Every structure is written in C-alpha cells, then in structure tokens.
Amino acid sequence: MIKYSVEAGCCFCQECQYACPVSAITMDKNGAHIDREKCIGCGKCAKNCASEAIVKIEI
C-alpha cells in the first residue's frame, strides 16, 4: 500500500493541504502532517509540494 509522509523541509505554503481530496493534511507550527488513516495514496500532495518535502512510502 502506498502512502505519503512529510519529511523535513516543509515551507508552510499549504498547497498540499489544498490539493488533498480527502482532507488528510493538517498544518501546525512544525509544518504539514499527513493522517495515514485518511490518506488514499493519490499523490496529489506530493505533486503540489513546493519544497518537495512529501515523499512516497510503502506500508
């Protein structure tokens, strides 16, 4: 199963949050966070990440 994770380098642009069709991404003072339970693995967040901080992971 493919999911996505935010690694170091989030620039707080929120583009990933706007792109996520299932609202699996939240922002806080440390940057974006992806809820793996909600994530459907579509990759829209990674494609829209301005700082390339989102990576594909296999679970």
Secondary structure, 3 states (H helix, E strand, C coil): CEEEEECCCCCCCCHHHHHCCCCCEEEECCEEEECCCCCCCCCHHHHHCCCCCEEEEEC
